[in-house]
Amino acid sequence: MPKRRKLWIAIAVVGIAAVLGMFLMAQRKAALPVPQKPAAAAPSLEFLASDVMRVTPHDLRDVLTLSGALRAVNQAQVKARVSGEVREVLVREGASVSSGQVIVKMDTSEYRARVNQALGSQVAAQGQLDIASKTRANNKVLVEKGFISKNAFDNAASQYDIAKANVDSANGALDVARKALSDTVIRAPISGLISRRSVEPGEKVSPDNNLLEIVDLQQMEMAAAVPTSNILSVALGQEVRLTLDGLPAPVIGKVARINPSIETGSRSIMVYIQIDNPQGLLRAGMFGEAQLTLSRKNGVLTAPQSAIQSDASDNYVYLIENGKVQRRSVALGLRGTDGDSSNAVEIVSGVSNGARIVKVNLGNLPDGASVRVLAAKPVGGKG
């Protein structure tokens, strides 16, 4: 028994020593200083010079983009009026003609013969009328003296009326023959340029055969389809800016006419844009894009559409001020195109004239981050 008690006492002493040692070690660790984590460095951003811009006033237009091909306002198709053989075609494509100028001549022999025939018939009818007139006058004297009956005079008067009607008919036939003869010489109905020649000398043509086409390029127009949802914003006289294939600079036109009915199957209405062309630079068939100005504001602060970012309840831009980037809420107005035809939006409030903003969408930027704008490289400089 004394040995077992000594064993338990030894075990208890060892346990107390172990607990005491653990307690002392914990106290020592608590007394040691806790190492501090280094503070995170503020983020720094770099932008290219082309990524930023200053907000300045511009003229802003709300435009509706249309497309179409040009055609001449005044144009004419020259057709044959009589049948016959074409003897001369005096013009070719591209030639300039004046109204009334002779452009095609046809064989006249048949029509001259018809005129002569009609003229002979007219002379004969006139002779018959002269005889009937004298007979009627003589019978009038005789019936008054009682030498002939009233019935005989009436017969003479009827012959006079028939002869007079024959003269009128002969005169009409002569006019028709002369008209057909004059139609063998074809004149330009308008002044302009020959755009198509469809006949050659020696060909036989029938009435209404196409011979030539003439276009007057002094005034051109574009027919463009406007959706019915936008037609109420279109009015006569509205300015239109046209960019045409082959021309280095846009031209200005205006809305001249609006079709009163909707195009079948397209649910759109045709609008006709007229363009003056005094120098003849525009050509029929030129295709291009038209920007119809629905509304306009002059001298308002604008920013590219790409600079504006939005979330559920806010429109904002990233402003660069004092070397820091700041998110700045803005109120927006008219959307459209500015002076260089870029998509832009009016900034009503939020930034001032001359403020520098990020003009491209680079995603979410850290508010307050330091900013460095890299200088633009000179043209031809080494990379």
C-alpha angles and dihedrals in degrees: 000000000000090000093052091049091052090051093053091047090053091050091051092050092051091050093050090049091051093050091047091051093051091050092051092050092052091051091051093051091049090053092055116095115256111239112243121227113236114255115258113255116243111257118257125207132200123205132188116238088247090058095066136053142172120250109240135163118275138169108258127201129191102218139188112213116222135167138206147124129277124246134176117265090216116043135145139199111216111214134182113260096193134027121253147096120309110233102176137014105192100189139050135201112299095022118135117235135184127222109274095019115141108248106160133029124195133195108282103186096097093045093047088053090052091051091051091048092050091046091053091050090050092051091049092049091049090052091052089050091052091052092046090048093053092045092052092049092050093047090050090060092045095049090050089055092045096244093123134029125259088244092060091052091050090054090053091049091051091051088052092052091049092049091049091051090050090054092051090049092048091050090052092049089049091052091050091050092048090048091052090049092051090049090064086074108065121202132194110265093204139016116258144085129312106247099174137017115198102172138060132198113277096033120124114226137190128218112288094021110145111247107165142352123220126195128190107213096190090098125027132185140195122212109212131177114236119195113245089239089067102035095094088062092056120089137170113274096025114149118252126192113209127198109195132190110257097020120105095211135034121259128216125236138161139226105267103170140009121205111238095217136059119251110252113252097003102069089220136114124229116240120192117216116198123208126187112230107184094154094047095236093135120077132199111262097029109146123215151139124268126203110203112204108227095173137354140203124189127212099005127146109259139181131191115268088240091062094060117087127183141196131181096296109007144061114207146164132207110249123201110214131156091354093303133105115234131185108231125189115226136192113227132212134171119011120208142091129316130213096296093047093252120145106261141162132214116248107213096180142347101072132046134226110288096020114147116232139172103260099193129064106251095164125247112348124199109258111239096018118149114254133206119186113208115227116251113257114243116251109270093015123139118265 
